[in-house]
Amino acid sequence: MKLSQLIYFSAFALSVIIFRRKKPILGTVILTDRCNLSCRHCAVNNITGVIYPYQQIKREMEILYKQGVRILFFCGGETFMWSDGSITLRDLVREAKNMGFMLVNVVTNGTFPLNLPEADLILLSLDGAKESHNSIRGDTFDKIIGNIKDAASDNICLYMAVNQINKNDLEVVCKTAQCEANIKAVSFNFHTPYPGTEALALNADEKQVLLA
């Protein structure tokens, strides 16, 4: 993190603690709900199939910036499926940076080439060891690892939703991150039990064991 970013975010934290500031600092823009996968734990993909137009996304970015947002996430669906004419996801990241957002992050399933060096983080879903991941997301593990190896920059953060299928794979995912030079971080969250996916959720005791 740059010194200017550290100073800004430190000042923001102080303003929240001391002056009870309520303006947001983090925001998300959904580019599309279209996705090339149908993961077992997901209930928000391919509902409408809409790919939102560039001008609408730009307006949302401008609104978020005026509200005080400085950490921006582009999400889907699958973000790398987004384009509007000749405008691509990479163009959106560049525009967000030029607009003044300090951190611009992209969430992806990792099945498309990761040519996005301008992004601060590419949050890439890897849901466990090969067998567990493929059980959840289809036969995509090897393709994703290949895309990680060929990525344009070392700005990848593995993003794992922990559920009943992959709950024993946390160490494996961490070791995968250690072995791949383009991976700089790992993030874990517990599965959100969307309707129809409740059986994948961990109970409180299971979560406590993993957190211990």
N, C-alpha and C positions, 0 to 999 in steps of 0.2 A: 504494500500500500504506500502511495506517495505521501510525503510529509504534509502537503496541502490537504489531502483527503483525511489524514489522521487528525489534523487540527480542526477541520470542519466537523467531522463526526464527534470529536470530543466536545466541541462547543455545543453541538446539538444535544448530546447526552446531558450536559450541564444545564441547558435551557429546560429540558424535560424535568430534571430533578429539582432545580431551584425555582424556576418560573412556571412550572406545570404546563409547558408548551404541549399543545394537542395536535399540531400539524403533523401529517404523515411524513416519513422519510423514505419509505419503501412502497413501491407500487408495481402492479402487474398489468401487462397488456396481453390479452388473448388474441392471437393472430388467426386461429382457425381451430375448429374441433375435428377437422379431418385428420385421420391417422392411417398409416399403412399396417398397423398391428391391431389385434383385438385381445388385449391382455386380460387375464382372468380376474385381476383385482381392480380393473378400471371400469367405471360406469359413466364416463363423460366423453368418450370418443365417438365420432361419427354420428352424432345425434342430428345435426342439421347438415353437415358437409359444407358449411359456409367457409369460404376463404375471404376474410374481411379486406376491403380495398385500402390501398395505401393512404388515401386522403383521410379516411376515418381513423386509421391507426395514428397518423400524424396528429390529428386533432386530440386524440386521447393522450398522446405523449405530451402535447403542449399543456393540456389541462392538468396532468399530473405534475409537470414541472412547476406550473404556477402555484400549485397547492403545497409545494415545498419538497416533493419527492426528489431524491437524488440517487437512489438505488433502484434501478429498473430491471424487471424481469420480463422477457418475452416467453410466452408459454403457448401450448396447444392443448389438444391435438398434437400433431408432430410439426414443430416449428420449421424444420427444413423443407416441408412441403409447401410453405408459403412463398408466393411471389405475386406481383401485380405487373404484368407486362414484363419490362426489362428490369424492374426493381426487385431485388432479392433480399433475403434475410440479412445478408452481410451489409447491404446498403442501409437497412434499418438500424443496425448496430452503429454504423458510422454516423448516421444522422442523429441518433440519440446522444452520442458522444459530443458531436458538434453543438447540440442543443444545450449542453451543460450538465447532463447526468454524469455523476462521478463514477458510478459502477454500473455496468450494463451486462446482464447475465442472460443466458439462453438455456432453456430446458429442452432436452431432446431424448429420444430413445436410442440414439447412437447408430442407427442403421443407415444413415446417409454420411457421405464424406464430411469430415469435420474441418472444413476450410473456413475458420472463423477466428483468426488471430486477434482481431480487434476486440472481441468479447473479453471481459474480465474473468468470467467463469462460464464454462459450458457444463451445466449440471446434467450428467448422463446417467440414465437409469440402467444399473446393472443389479439384477435381483437375485444375487447369490452365486453359488458355484454353477458350473455349466448345466448340470442336470436340473437343478432347481430353477435356474433362470429360464431355461428352455421350456420347462413345464408351465411357467407363468406367461412367458412372452412368445412362445413358439421358437423355432430353430434359428435363433439370431445371435447366440453367444459368440460364436467364432467370427461372424461378420463384424460384430461390435468391437471385439478385441483387435481385429485387423484395422478397423477405422481409427481406433485409438493409437495404434502404432504409427499410422500414416497421417495423423493429425498435423495441422499446420503450426500448432503451438502447444506449449505445456500448460494449458489453462483449463484442464478437465478436472471436474470434481465428480466422483462416482456418487450416485444418489440411489440409495436402496430403501425400498418400502418393506419393512420386516413383517412377515406374516407366518402362518402356520406351515407353509411349504419351505420357506428359506430361513427359519429362525435359528438354525444351527450353522449358518454359513457366514456369520459376521467376520470371523477370523479369516476365512478364505478370501472374502472381498478385500479386506485390509491387506493381505499378502499380495493379491492381484495389483493393488494400487502401488505397493512397494516395488513391484517388478516392472512397472510400465513408466518410462521416463516422462510421458506427457500427462500423467495424473499427478495433481498437486494436493488433492484432499479427498476425503471420504465423508459423506453425510448419511446418517441413518434417521429414519422416522418410522413410527409404527403405522401399520395399515389402517386407513380410515374405512370403517365398515359401511360403504355405500350400499344401497338396497340391492340385494342379490349377491353381495360379497361378504356377508356377515360371518360366514363360516371360516373365513381366512383370518379374522381378527384374533389377536391374543387377549387373554384375560389379564386382570391386574397382577395376579401372582406370576404369570409367565413373563410379563414385562419386567417385574421386579427382579426375577432371576437373571434376565439379560442385562439389566442395569447394574447389578451387583459387581 
